[in-house]
Amino acid sequence: MFRWPISVYYEDTDASGVVYHSNYLNFFERARTEWLKAIGVKQTALLADDLAFVVKKAELNFCRAARFEQNLIVETVVIDLKKASLMFEQKLIDEQGVIYCEAKVLVACISLSRMRPRAIPQNIVQEFKVGS
């Protein structure tokens, strides 16, 4: 499991100070990106190698409203790993473990030039083994 802190900024909220629904996807994206960085994978190197990770499907469950100036945590775990895709389970929680939003996000590995599936590099597969 990977944990990444998130601070809710004014720009993340609507006029009432509640996080706008699409911004939860941004929080989850940031956490996945930071996980890649934490395992030593640079996205610029992936792009130079004609490789990218793209979201193929996302399912979100909004449990309670996150608000301006809250400090929260995104928990991320790989729950399914295939040759060219990963299924992430992600939760936005507070320090007490209260869930604000949970998601299942299917990410595909593609060749950018062909826009076709491509095998996930072995060094990344080893880091993202299911249950790690």
KOLSE-900095 format. One record per residue: residue in one letter; x, y, z of N, C-alpha, C in turn. Coordinates in nm, 4 decimals, padded with zeros to 6 digits, m for minus. Example, Ala and Ser with C-alpha at 12.3 -4.5 7.8 and 13.67 -1.06 7.14 Angstrom:
2
<rest:A, nc1:01.3190, nc2:m00.5690, nc3:00.7800, cac1:01.2300, cac2:m00.4500, cac3:00.7800, cc1:01.3200, cc2:m00.3300, cc3:00.7800>
<rest:S, nc1:01.2850, nc2:m00.2250, nc3:00.7080, cac1:01.3670, cac2:m00.1060, cac3:00.7140, cc1:01.2900, cc2:00.0030, cc3:00.7870>
% end
This chain:
132
<rest:M, nc1:00.0840, nc2:m00.1185, nc3:00.0000, cac1:00.0000, cac2:00.0000, cac3:00.0000, cc1:00.0880, cc2:00.1242, cc3:00.0000>
<rest:F, nc1:00.0446, nc2:00.2233, nc3:m00.0736, cac1:00.1139, cac2:00.3513, cac3:m00.0790, cc1:00.0197, cc2:00.4563, cc3:m00.0216>
<rest:R, nc1:00.0732, nc2:00.5436, nc3:00.0622, cac1:m00.0061, cac2:00.6506, cac3:00.1227, cc1:00.0527, cc2:00.7861, cc3:00.0823>
<rest:W, nc1:m00.0344, nc2:00.8786, nc3:00.0407, cac1:00.0112, cac2:01.0105, cac3:m00.0011, cc1:m00.0775, cc2:01.1177, cc3:00.0614>
<rest:P, nc1:m00.0174, nc2:01.2175, nc3:00.1297, cac1:m00.0978, cac2:01.3238, cac3:00.1915, cc1:m00.1521, cc2:01.4214, cc3:00.0878>
<rest:I, nc1:m00.2731, nc2:01.4660, nc3:00.1113, cac1:m00.3401, cac2:01.5632, cac3:00.0249, cc1:m00.3916, cc2:01.6771, cc3:00.1124>
<rest:S, nc1:m00.3625, nc2:01.7993, nc3:00.0740, cac1:m00.4224, cac2:01.9161, cac3:00.1378, cc1:m00.5272, cc2:01.9705, cc3:00.0421>
<rest:V, nc1:m00.6439, nc2:01.9991, nc3:00.0950, cac1:m00.7515, cac2:02.0526, cac3:00.0112, cc1:m00.7340, cc2:02.2037, cc3:00.0009>
<rest:Y, nc1:m00.7087, nc2:02.2504, nc3:m00.1202, cac1:m00.6919, cac2:02.3923, cac3:m00.1464, cc1:m00.8239, cc2:02.4541, cc3:m00.1912>
<rest:Y, nc1:m00.8300, nc2:02.5862, nc3:m00.1844, cac1:m00.9491, cac2:02.6587, cac3:m00.2269, cc1:m00.9864, cc2:02.6234, cc3:m00.3710>
<rest:E, nc1:m00.8843, nc2:02.6100, nc3:m00.4553, cac1:m00.9078, cac2:02.5790, cac3:m00.5976, cc1:m00.9722, cc2:02.4423, cc3:m00.6186>
<rest:D, nc1:m00.9670, nc2:02.3540, nc3:m00.5175, cac1:m01.0268, cac2:02.2205, cac3:m00.5272, cc1:m01.1755, cc2:02.2205, cc3:m00.4963>
<rest:T, nc1:m01.2255, nc2:02.3332, nc3:m00.4468, cac1:m01.3627, cac2:02.3358, cac3:m00.3946, cc1:m01.4582, cc2:02.4169, cc3:m00.4805>
<rest:D, nc1:m01.5867, nc2:02.3957, nc3:m00.4498, cac1:m01.6900, cac2:02.4775, cac3:m00.5129, cc1:m01.7149, cc2:02.6004, cc3:m00.4249>
<rest:A, nc1:m01.8179, nc2:02.6759, nc3:m00.4550, cac1:m01.8447, cac2:02.8004, cac3:m00.3815, cc1:m01.8747, cc2:02.7773, cc3:m00.2336>
<rest:S, nc1:m01.9165, nc2:02.6560, nc3:m00.1978, cac1:m01.9504, cac2:02.6284, cac3:m00.0575, cc1:m01.8328, cc2:02.5707, cc3:00.0217>
<rest:G, nc1:m01.7164, nc2:02.5574, nc3:m00.0420, cac1:m01.5993, cac2:02.5054, cac3:00.0271, cc1:m01.5900, cc2:02.3539, cc3:00.0295>
<rest:V, nc1:m01.6746, nc2:02.2875, nc3:m00.0500, cac1:m01.6746, cac2:02.1415, cac3:m00.0600, cc1:m01.5958, cc2:02.1021, cc3:m00.1846>
<rest:V, nc1:m01.5161, nc2:01.9953, nc3:m00.1736, cac1:m01.4377, cac2:01.9499, cac3:m00.2893, cc1:m01.5309, cc2:01.9165, cc3:m00.4050>
<rest:Y, nc1:m01.5016, nc2:01.9768, nc3:m00.5207, cac1:m01.5786, cac2:01.9506, cac3:m00.6423, cc1:m01.5541, cc2:01.8069, cc3:m00.6863>
<rest:H, nc1:m01.6581, nc2:01.7377, nc3:m00.7294, cac1:m01.6524, cac2:01.5928, cac3:m00.7523, cc1:m01.5376, cc2:01.5476, cc3:m00.8432>
<rest:S, nc1:m01.5083, nc2:01.6192, nc3:m00.9492, cac1:m01.4034, cac2:01.5734, cac3:m01.0410, cc1:m01.2634, cc2:01.5853, cc3:m00.9806>
<rest:N, nc1:m01.2477, nc2:01.6663, nc3:m00.8782, cac1:m01.1158, cac2:01.6837, cac3:m00.8179, cc1:m01.0701, cc2:01.5623, cc3:m00.7388>
<rest:Y, nc1:m01.1625, nc2:01.4746, nc3:m00.6998, cac1:m01.1208, cac2:01.3510, cac3:m00.6348, cc1:m01.0351, cc2:01.2680, cc3:m00.7310>
<rest:L, nc1:m01.0700, nc2:01.2720, nc3:m00.8603, cac1:m00.9879, cac2:01.2030, cac3:m00.9609, cc1:m00.8471, cc2:01.2615, cc3:m00.9651>
<rest:N, nc1:m00.8360, nc2:01.3940, nc3:m00.9507, cac1:m00.7037, cac2:01.4576, cac3:m00.9476, cc1:m00.6236, cc2:01.4101, cc3:m00.8271>
<rest:F, nc1:m00.6878, nc2:01.3993, nc3:m00.7108, cac1:m00.6183, cac2:01.3523, cac3:m00.5911, cc1:m00.5654, cc2:01.2108, cc3:m00.6137>
<rest:F, nc1:m00.6497, nc2:01.1246, nc3:m00.6717, cac1:m00.6100, cac2:00.9859, cac3:m00.6940, cc1:m00.4983, cc2:00.9772, cc3:m00.7981>
<rest:E, nc1:m00.5062, nc2:01.0601, nc3:m00.9014, cac1:m00.4014, cac2:01.0635, cac3:m01.0043, cc1:m00.2680, cc2:01.1058, cc3:m00.9433>
<rest:R, nc1:m00.2707, nc2:01.2086, nc3:m00.8596, cac1:m00.1474, cac2:01.2550, cac3:m00.7949, cc1:m00.0835, cc2:01.1436, cc3:m00.7134>
<rest:A, nc1:m00.1651, nc2:01.0696, nc3:m00.6400, cac1:m00.1118, cac2:00.9619, cac3:m00.5558, cc1:m00.0473, cc2:00.8528, cc3:m00.6408>
<rest:R, nc1:m00.1108, nc2:00.8161, nc3:m00.7531, cac1:m00.0501, cac2:00.7138, cac3:m00.8397, cc1:00.0808, cc2:00.7649, cc3:m00.8992>
<rest:T, nc1:00.0839, nc2:00.8910, nc3:m00.9382, cac1:00.2054, cac2:00.9517, cac3:m00.9928, cc1:00.3167, cc2:00.9537, cc3:m00.8879>
<rest:E, nc1:00.2816, nc2:00.9903, nc3:m00.7662, cac1:00.3812, cac2:00.9944, cac3:m00.6591, cc1:00.4322, cc2:00.8547, cc3:m00.6254>
<rest:W, nc1:00.3478, nc2:00.7541, nc3:m00.6388, cac1:00.3916, cac2:00.6160, cac3:m00.6149, cc1:00.4977, cc2:00.5786, cc3:m00.7188>
<rest:L, nc1:00.4717, nc2:00.6125, nc3:m00.8460, cac1:00.5724, cac2:00.5865, cac3:m00.9500, cc1:00.7049, cc2:00.6543, cc3:m00.9147>
<rest:K, nc1:00.6974, nc2:00.7814, nc3:m00.8752, cac1:00.8198, cac2:00.8532, cac3:m00.8379, cc1:00.8898, cc2:00.7867, cc3:m00.7198>
<rest:A, nc1:00.8127, nc2:00.7398, nc3:m00.6230, cac1:00.8698, cac2:00.6775, cac3:m00.5028, cc1:00.9439, cc2:00.5478, cc3:m00.5344>
<rest:I, nc1:00.9037, nc2:00.4800, nc3:m00.6414, cac1:00.9736, cac2:00.3558, cac3:m00.6784, cc1:01.0810, cc2:00.3820, cc3:m00.7843>
<rest:G, nc1:01.1058, nc2:00.5099, nc3:m00.8128, cac1:01.2158, cac2:00.5461, cac3:m00.9020, cc1:01.1803, cc2:00.5507, cc3:m01.0491>
<rest:V, nc1:01.0513, nc2:00.5558, nc3:m01.0809, cac1:01.0083, cac2:00.5611, cac3:m01.2211, cc1:00.9775, cc2:00.7053, cc3:m01.2585>
<rest:K, nc1:01.0494, nc2:00.7545, nc3:m01.3578, cac1:01.0255, cac2:00.8910, cac3:m01.4068, cc1:00.9352, cc2:00.8845, cc3:m01.5295>
<rest:Q, nc1:00.8280, nc2:00.9610, nc3:m01.5237, cac1:00.7355, cac2:00.9581, cac3:m01.6371, cc1:00.7979, cc2:01.0155, cc3:m01.7638>
<rest:T, nc1:00.8928, nc2:01.1075, nc3:m01.7496, cac1:00.9611, cac2:01.1582, cac3:m01.8691, cc1:01.0389, cc2:01.0464, cc3:m01.9381>
<rest:A, nc1:01.0956, nc2:00.9551, nc3:m01.8601, cac1:01.1677, cac2:00.8405, cac3:m01.9180, cc1:01.0695, cc2:00.7458, cc3:m01.9867>
<rest:L, nc1:00.9537, nc2:00.7265, nc3:m01.9264, cac1:00.8518, cac2:00.6415, cac3:m01.9898, cc1:00.8087, cc2:00.7011, cc3:m02.1230>
<rest:L, nc1:00.7827, nc2:00.8315, nc3:m02.1235, cac1:00.7402, cac2:00.8983, cac3:m02.2474, cc1:00.8487, cc2:00.8891, cc3:m02.3542>
<rest:A, nc1:00.9750, nc2:00.9033, nc3:m02.3151, cac1:01.0862, cac2:00.8916, cac3:m02.4101, cc1:01.0949, cc2:00.7505, cc3:m02.4673>
<rest:D, nc1:01.0436, nc2:00.6536, nc3:m02.3913, cac1:01.0417, cac2:00.5137, cac3:m02.4353, cc1:00.9085, cc2:00.4784, cc3:m02.5039>
<rest:D, nc1:00.8310, nc2:00.5824, nc3:m02.5414, cac1:00.7040, cac2:00.5632, cac3:m02.6133, cc1:00.6001, cc2:00.4887, cc3:m02.5279>
<rest:L, nc1:00.6046, nc2:00.5086, nc3:m02.3983, cac1:00.5161, cac2:00.4366, cac3:m02.3079, cc1:00.4410, cc2:00.5348, cc3:m02.2193>
<rest:A, nc1:00.3140, nc2:00.5053, nc3:m02.1949, cac1:00.2343, cac2:00.5880, cac3:m02.1040, cc1:00.1314, cc2:00.5005, cc3:m02.0339>
<rest:F, nc1:00.0905, nc2:00.5470, nc3:m01.9173, cac1:m00.0201, cac2:00.4845, cac3:m01.8454, cc1:m00.1411, cc2:00.5754, cc3:m01.8611>
<rest:V, nc1:m00.2531, nc2:00.5183, nc3:m01.9032, cac1:m00.3752, cac2:00.5956, cac3:m01.9232, cc1:m00.4902, cc2:00.5306, cc3:m01.8462>
<rest:V, nc1:m00.5783, nc2:00.6151, nc3:m01.7960, cac1:m00.6956, cac2:00.5632, cac3:m01.7257, cc1:m00.7946, cc2:00.5113, cc3:m01.8290>
<rest:K, nc1:m00.8312, nc2:00.3856, nc3:m01.8137, cac1:m00.9293, cac2:00.3231, cac3:m01.9029, cc1:m01.0688, cc2:00.3247, cc3:m01.8419>
<rest:K, nc1:m01.0746, nc2:00.3107, nc3:m01.7093, cac1:m01.2041, cac2:00.3072, cac3:m01.6420, cc1:m01.1855, cc2:00.3544, cc3:m01.4985>
<rest:A, nc1:m01.2829, nc2:00.4304, nc3:m01.4486, cac1:m01.2796, cac2:00.4746, cac3:m01.3095, cc1:m01.4198, cc2:00.4651, cc3:m01.2511>
<rest:E, nc1:m01.4260, nc2:00.4082, nc3:m01.1335, cac1:m01.5526, cac2:00.3963, cac3:m01.0611, cc1:m01.5319, cc2:00.4604, cc3:m00.9244>
<rest:L, nc1:m01.6115, nc2:00.5629, nc3:m00.8947, cac1:m01.5961, cac2:00.6354, cac3:m00.7688, cc1:m01.7203, cc2:00.6226, cc3:m00.6830>
<rest:N, nc1:m01.6973, nc2:00.6175, nc3:m00.5535, cac1:m01.8053, cac2:00.6176, cac3:m00.4566, cc1:m01.7777, cc2:00.7335, cc3:m00.3609>
<rest:F, nc1:m01.8641, nc2:00.8341, nc3:m00.3641, cac1:m01.8481, cac2:00.9509, cac3:m00.2786, cc1:m01.9170, cc2:00.9224, cc3:m00.1454>
<rest:C, nc1:m01.8389, nc2:00.9165, nc3:m00.0385, cac1:m01.8910, cac2:00.8757, cac3:00.0925, cc1:m01.9261, cc2:00.9932, cc3:00.1826>
<rest:R, nc1:m01.8436, nc2:01.0966, nc3:00.1799, cac1:m01.8732, cac2:01.2177, cac3:00.2566, cc1:m01.7939, cc2:01.3323, cc3:00.1958>
<rest:A, nc1:m01.8393, nc2:01.4530, nc3:00.2210, cac1:m01.7800, cac2:01.5709, cac3:00.1574, cc1:m01.6472, cc2:01.6084, cc3:00.2230>
<rest:A, nc1:m01.5442, nc2:01.6188, nc3:00.1417, cac1:m01.4173, cac2:01.6751, cac3:00.1871, cc1:m01.4278, cc2:01.8264, cc3:00.1716>
<rest:R, nc1:m01.3594, nc2:01.8985, nc3:00.2600, cac1:m01.3758, cac2:02.0435, cac3:00.2638, cc1:m01.2422, cc2:02.1178, cc3:00.2593>
<rest:F, nc1:m01.2543, nc2:02.2436, nc3:00.2235, cac1:m01.1415, cac2:02.3357, cac3:00.2166, cc1:m01.0575, cc2:02.3281, cc3:00.3447>
<rest:E, nc1:m00.9258, nc2:02.3235, nc3:00.3272, cac1:m00.8235, cac2:02.3215, cac3:00.4324, cc1:m00.8140, cc2:02.1905, cc3:00.5102>
<rest:Q, nc1:m00.8828, nc2:02.0852, nc3:00.4648, cac1:m00.8643, cac2:01.9556, cac3:00.5294, cc1:m00.7327, cc2:01.8945, cc3:00.4835>
<rest:N, nc1:m00.6702, nc2:01.8200, nc3:00.5722, cac1:m00.5536, cac2:01.7404, cac3:00.5382, cc1:m00.5973, cc2:01.5953, cc3:00.5379>
<rest:L, nc1:m00.5853, nc2:01.5314, nc3:00.4228, cac1:m00.6337, cac2:01.3956, cac3:00.4032, cc1:m00.5214, cc2:01.3076, cc3:00.3496>
<rest:I, nc1:m00.5514, nc2:01.1812, nc3:00.3327, cac1:m00.4528, cac2:01.0840, cac3:00.2850, cc1:m00.5165, cc2:00.9999, cc3:00.1755>
<rest:V, nc1:m00.4429, nc2:00.9800, nc3:00.0671, cac1:m00.4863, cac2:00.8851, cac3:m00.0347, cc1:m00.4107, cc2:00.7550, cc3:m00.0109>
<rest:E, nc1:m00.4866, nc2:00.6474, nc3:00.0103, cac1:m00.4284, cac2:00.5133, cac3:00.0192, cc1:m00.4492, cc2:00.4458, cc3:m00.1153>
<rest:T, nc1:m00.3432, nc2:00.3856, nc3:m00.1673, cac1:m00.3474, cac2:00.3233, cac3:m00.2988, cc1:m00.2894, cc2:00.1832, cc3:m00.2903>
<rest:V, nc1:m00.3600, nc2:00.0881, nc3:m00.3493, cac1:m00.3106, cac2:m00.0490, cac3:m00.3551, cc1:m00.3478, cc2:m00.1073, cc3:m00.4919>
<rest:V, nc1:m00.2612, nc2:m00.1927, nc3:m00.5451, cac1:m00.2906, cac2:m00.2648, cac3:m00.6693, cc1:m00.3692, cc2:m00.3890, cc3:m00.6317>
<rest:I, nc1:m00.4887, nc2:m00.4039, nc3:m00.6914, cac1:m00.5695, cac2:m00.5215, cac3:m00.6607, cc1:m00.5749, cc2:m00.6213, cc3:m00.7756>
<rest:D, nc1:m00.5285, nc2:m00.5805, nc3:m00.8936, cac1:m00.5214, cac2:m00.6728, cac3:m01.0072, cc1:m00.4109, cc2:m00.6247, cc3:m01.0996>
<rest:L, nc1:m00.3314, nc2:m00.7174, nc3:m01.1446, cac1:m00.2177, cac2:m00.6861, cac3:m01.2309, cc1:m00.2189, cc2:m00.7817, cc3:m01.3487>
<rest:K, nc1:m00.2281, nc2:m00.7234, nc3:m01.4687, cac1:m00.2247, cac2:m00.8033, cac3:m01.5908, cc1:m00.1058, cc2:m00.7589, cc3:m01.6741>
<rest:K, nc1:m00.0886, nc2:m00.8207, nc3:m01.7900, cac1:00.0276, cac2:m00.7909, cac3:m01.8742, cc1:00.0362, cc2:m00.6427, cc3:m01.9118>
<rest:A, nc1:m00.0788, nc2:m00.5818, nc3:m01.9447, cac1:m00.0768, cac2:m00.4428, cac3:m01.9910, cc1:m00.1715, cc2:m00.3519, cc3:m01.9120>
<rest:S, nc1:m00.2151, nc2:m00.3968, nc3:m01.7932, cac1:m00.3041, cac2:m00.3113, cac3:m01.7140, cc1:m00.2902, cc2:m00.3389, cc3:m01.5644>
<rest:L, nc1:m00.3320, nc2:m00.2398, nc3:m01.4880, cac1:m00.3327, cac2:m00.2468, cac3:m01.3418, cc1:m00.4673, cc2:m00.1972, cc3:m01.2927>
<rest:M, nc1:m00.5234, nc2:m00.2638, nc3:m01.1920, cac1:m00.6434, cac2:m00.2133, cac3:m01.1270, cc1:m00.6016, cc2:m00.1647, cc3:m00.9893>
<rest:F, nc1:m00.6256, nc2:m00.0362, nc3:m00.9651, cac1:m00.5945, cac2:00.0239, cac3:m00.8364, cc1:m00.7220, cc2:00.0385, cc3:m00.7546>
<rest:E, nc1:m00.7089, nc2:00.0186, nc3:m00.6246, cac1:m00.8141, cac2:00.0568, cac3:m00.5317, cc1:m00.7573, cc2:00.1736, cc3:m00.4527>
<rest:Q, nc1:m00.8322, nc2:00.2834, nc3:m00.4502, cac1:m00.7835, cac2:00.4028, cac3:m00.3824, cc1:m00.8911, cc2:00.4562, cc3:m00.2889>
<rest:K, nc1:m00.8452, nc2:00.5090, nc3:m00.1764, cac1:m00.9358, cac2:00.5677, cac3:m00.0779, cc1:m00.8794, cc2:00.7007, cc3:m00.0317>
<rest:L, nc1:m00.9667, nc2:00.7995, nc3:m00.0219, cac1:m00.9317, cac2:00.9272, cac3:00.0383, cc1:m00.9873, cc2:00.9237, cc3:00.1801>
<rest:I, nc1:m00.8974, nc2:00.9305, nc3:00.2783, cac1:m00.9382, cac2:00.9152, cac3:00.4176, cc1:m00.8803, cc2:01.0281, cc3:00.5028>
<rest:D, nc1:m00.9336, nc2:01.0404, nc3:00.6237, cac1:m00.8720, cac2:01.1320, cac3:00.7191, cc1:m00.7825, cc2:01.0519, cc3:00.8132>
<rest:E, nc1:m00.7217, nc2:01.1185, nc3:00.9079, cac1:m00.6269, cac2:01.0507, cac3:00.9977, cc1:m00.6922, cc2:00.9442, cc3:01.0848>
<rest:Q, nc1:m00.8245, nc2:00.9524, nc3:01.1036, cac1:m00.8963, cac2:00.8528, cac3:01.1829, cc1:m00.9443, cc2:00.7349, cc3:01.0975>
<rest:G, nc1:m00.9188, nc2:00.7416, nc3:00.9657, cac1:m00.9596, cac2:00.6341, cac3:00.8761, cc1:m01.0977, cc2:00.6508, cc3:00.8177>
<rest:V, nc1:m01.1619, nc2:00.7649, nc3:00.8413, cac1:m01.2939, cac2:00.7915, cac3:00.7834, cc1:m01.2779, cc2:00.8092, cc3:00.6330>
<rest:I, nc1:m01.3602, nc2:00.7387, nc3:00.5559, cac1:m01.3508, cac2:00.7417, cac3:00.4098, cc1:m01.4352, cc2:00.8554, cc3:00.3533>
<rest:Y, nc1:m01.3729, nc2:00.9369, nc3:00.2684, cac1:m01.4414, cac2:01.0453, cac3:00.2001, cc1:m01.4792, cc2:01.0050, cc3:00.0581>
<rest:C, nc1:m01.3918, nc2:00.9321, nc3:m00.0064, cac1:m01.4178, cac2:00.8842, cac3:m00.1419, cc1:m01.3348, cc2:00.7587, cc3:m00.1630>
<rest:E, nc1:m01.3914, nc2:00.6636, nc3:m00.2353, cac1:m01.3160, cac2:00.5437, cac3:m00.2705, cc1:m01.3330, cc2:00.5196, cc3:m00.4200>
<rest:A, nc1:m01.2313, nc2:00.4585, nc3:m00.4787, cac1:m01.2325, cac2:00.4402, cac3:m00.6235, cc1:m01.1651, cc2:00.3104, cc3:m00.6629>
<rest:K, nc1:m01.2100, nc2:00.2590, nc3:m00.7757, cac1:m01.1374, cac2:00.1543, cac3:m00.8465, cc1:m01.1029, cc2:00.2146, cc3:m00.9806>
<rest:V, nc1:m00.9732, nc2:00.2122, nc3:m01.0122, cac1:m00.9248, cac2:00.2770, cac3:m01.1339, cc1:m00.8444, cc2:00.1752, cc3:m01.2146>
<rest:L, nc1:m00.8900, nc2:00.1510, nc3:m01.3375, cac1:m00.8191, cac2:00.0622, cac3:m01.4290, cc1:m00.7277, cc2:00.1468, cc3:m01.5162>
<rest:V, nc1:m00.5976, nc2:00.1166, nc3:m01.5099, cac1:m00.4967, cac2:00.1915, cac3:m01.5840, cc1:m00.4321, cc2:00.0973, cc3:m01.6849>
<rest:A, nc1:m00.4287, nc2:00.1414, nc3:m01.8101, cac1:m00.3685, cac2:00.0618, cac3:m01.9165, cc1:m00.2314, cc2:00.1185, cc3:m01.9528>
<rest:C, nc1:m00.1414, nc2:00.0296, nc3:m01.9863, cac1:m00.0095, cac2:00.0674, cac3:m02.0358, cc1:m00.0175, cc2:00.0651, cc3:m02.1886>
<rest:I, nc1:00.0231, nc2:00.1756, nc3:m02.2516, cac1:00.0114, cac2:00.1832, cac3:m02.3976, cc1:00.1407, cc2:00.2325, cc3:m02.4620>
<rest:S, nc1:00.1524, nc2:00.1999, nc3:m02.5900, cac1:00.2531, cac2:00.2605, cac3:m02.6760, cc1:00.1908, cc2:00.3905, cc3:m02.7259>
<rest:L, nc1:00.2540, nc2:00.5031, nc3:m02.6972, cac1:00.1976, cac2:00.6321, cac3:m02.7385, cc1:00.1880, cc2:00.6487, cc3:m02.8896>
<rest:S, nc1:00.2877, nc2:00.6030, nc3:m02.9602, cac1:00.2881, cac2:00.6228, cac3:m03.1053, cc1:00.1807, cc2:00.5389, cc3:m03.1752>
<rest:R, nc1:00.1496, nc2:00.4246, nc3:m03.1183, cac1:00.0503, cac2:00.3360, cac3:m03.1802, cc1:m00.0856, cc2:00.3430, cc3:m03.1119>
<rest:M, nc1:m00.0883, nc2:00.3992, nc3:m02.9906, cac1:m00.2107, cac2:00.4048, cac3:m02.9102, cc1:m00.2718, cc2:00.2657, cc3:m02.8944>
<rest:R, nc1:m00.1840, nc2:00.1714, nc3:m02.8678, cac1:m00.2217, cac2:00.0304, cac3:m02.8493, cc1:m00.1631, cc2:m00.0197, cc3:m02.7175>
<rest:P, nc1:m00.2230, nc2:m00.1243, nc3:m02.6605, cac1:m00.1683, cac2:m00.1803, cac3:m02.5368, cc1:m00.0227, cc2:m00.2243, cc3:m02.5534>
<rest:R, nc1:00.0495, nc2:m00.2126, nc3:m02.4441, cac1:00.1901, cac2:m00.2518, cac3:m02.4411, cc1:00.2178, cc2:m00.3142, cc3:m02.3048>
<rest:A, nc1:00.3016, nc2:m00.4124, nc3:m02.3004, cac1:00.3342, cac2:m00.4787, cac3:m02.1733, cc1:00.3961, cc2:m00.3795, cc3:m02.0750>
<rest:I, nc1:00.3567, nc2:m00.3918, nc3:m01.9517, cac1:00.4135, cac2:m00.3091, cac3:m01.8455, cc1:00.5587, cc2:m00.3534, cc3:m01.8244>
<rest:P, nc1:00.6523, nc2:m00.2597, nc3:m01.8182, cac1:00.7924, cac2:m00.2970, cac3:m01.7966, cc1:00.8096, cc2:m00.3786, cc3:m01.6674>
<rest:Q, nc1:00.9000, nc2:m00.4758, nc3:m01.6724, cac1:00.9200, cac2:m00.5692, cac3:m01.5608, cc1:00.9566, cc2:m00.5005, cc3:m01.4300>
<rest:N, nc1:01.0387, nc2:m00.3940, nc3:m01.4365, cac1:01.0761, cac2:m00.3254, cac3:m01.3118, cc1:00.9533, cc2:m00.2671, cc3:m01.2418>
<rest:I, nc1:00.8555, nc2:m00.2244, nc3:m01.3175, cac1:00.7324, cac2:m00.1688, cac3:m01.2597, cc1:00.6437, cc2:m00.2842, cc3:m01.2103>
<rest:V, nc1:00.6359, nc2:m00.3905, nc3:m01.2876, cac1:00.5569, cac2:m00.5073, cac3:m01.2463, cc1:00.6036, cc2:m00.5562, cc3:m01.1103>
<rest:Q, nc1:00.7344, nc2:m00.5647, nc3:m01.0907, cac1:00.7884, cac2:m00.6153, cac3:m00.9634, cc1:00.7462, cc2:m00.5270, cc3:m00.8464>
<rest:E, nc1:00.7410, nc2:m00.3964, nc3:m00.8678, cac1:00.7015, cac2:m00.3043, cac3:m00.7610, cc1:00.5519, cc2:m00.3103, cc3:m00.7320>
<rest:F, nc1:00.4739, nc2:m00.3374, nc3:m00.8357, cac1:00.3277, cac2:m00.3336, cac3:m00.8214, cc1:00.2647, cc2:m00.4719, cc3:m00.8048>
<rest:K, nc1:00.3418, nc2:m00.5690, nc3:m00.7619, cac1:00.2850, cac2:m00.7011, cac3:m00.7400, cc1:00.1613, cc2:m00.6893, cc3:m00.6522>
<rest:V, nc1:00.0557, nc2:m00.7606, nc3:m00.6871, cac1:m00.0706, cac2:m00.7548, cac3:m00.6134, cc1:m00.0450, cc2:m00.7817, cc3:m00.4659>
<rest:G, nc1:m00.1035, nc2:m00.6934, nc3:m00.3842, cac1:m00.0888, cac2:m00.7082, cac3:m00.2394, cc1:00.0325, cc2:m00.6408, cc3:m00.1816>
<rest:S, nc1:00.1123, nc2:m00.5752, nc3:m00.2676, cac1:00.2328, cac2:m00.5101, cac3:m00.2158, cc1:00.1994, cc2:m00.3796, cc3:m00.1477>
% end
